[in-house]
Amino acid sequence: MRLNELLKGVKVISSKISVDTEIEKPCSDSRKCIKNSVFIAINGENRDGNEYIDEALKNGAICIVTDKKEVYIKHKNCILVKNSRSASAYMWSNYYKFSSSNMKIVGNT
């Protein structure tokens, strides 16, 4: 999948990598990154995913998605987004070609 397909709907502020780059898969767990994956650094309740960027790169990630400007400045193949958590949701939805707009939702009270 090309990076531009993966980023549909994501509010990208700036990018240092070509959108034509072929991506294997997105990941938000640095331990599960594989060759040609994209690591999405999400700030959690107890830990900040940006702390695991070096591990993700060591495991094969070729690109980092972050919402921290200082991280974007430091790394070469990086994408700065408005919100990493929101970007993650869009990227996984695009990766699995899942569109919630096609879902029928029924409520029963």
N, C-alpha and C positions, 0 to 999 in steps of 0.2 A: 504494500500500500504506500502511496506517495504521501509525503508530509502534508501537502496542501489538502488532501482528502481527509486526513486525520484531524486537521485544525478547523474544519468547517464549523462555524458558530462560535469559535473561541475568540475572545477580544484580545488580539495580539497588539502589543504596544510597539515592540521592535524585535527584529530577528537577525541573527548572525549566521544563519544557515539557509541554503537554498530550499525553497518549497518543493522542488522536484526530487529531493532526496528520498530514496527508497527506505521505508521503515518496516522492520519486522513486527514490532508490537509496542504499545505503550506500557509503562509499568510505574507503579508508585511505591514499590518495595524494592529497594536497591539490591537485595539478595536475589531477587527474581529477574533482574535485568539479564538480557542475553545480547549476543552480537547484533548490532544495528537496531537496538531498541531505543525508545525515548523515555527518559526518566522524568517523571512529574514530581517536583519537590513540593510537597504539601505541608503546611504548618499545622501540626496537630495539637491536641490538648496537652500532651506530655512531652512530645518531641517535635523538632522541626526537621522536615524532610531535607532541607538544604544542608543539614549536617552530614548527610549520607551521599552527597554528590560524588565524592572521590571513589567510594565503594561501587557506585553505579557505573561510573566510567571504567573502573577496573574490570567489572563484570561484562563489559561490552556495549554499554549505552553510547550512542554517538551524538546524542543531543540532550540538553537539559531544558525543561520548561519550569520557570520560576516566576514568582511575583515580587521578588526582592531585587531591587535595582543594583545593589552592591554585588550580588551573585552574578547578575547578568554582565556587569562590567568585567568581572574577574575571569569568566570562562569564555572560550572561543566559540564553540557551537552551542549557542544558547538562545532561547526564546523568552522574551519578557512578556508576561500576560498580566491582565488586570487582576485576575483572581485564579490561583492555581487549582483550588478545589473545584471551581466551576469549569475550568479548562479540562480537568480530569474527567468530569461527567460527560462533556461533549466528546472528548477524544475516545472514551470507551464506547460511547453510543455509536460514533462513526466507525470505530474498529469492528464492532459486531454488526454494523449496518442495521441497527435497531432504531426505529422511529416511534417515539411515544405518541406522536400525533396520529398514528394509525390505530391506536388502542381504543377500545370501547370500554368505558368505565361505567359501572352500574352501582348505585348506592341503595342500600336497603336499610330502612330505619324502623 
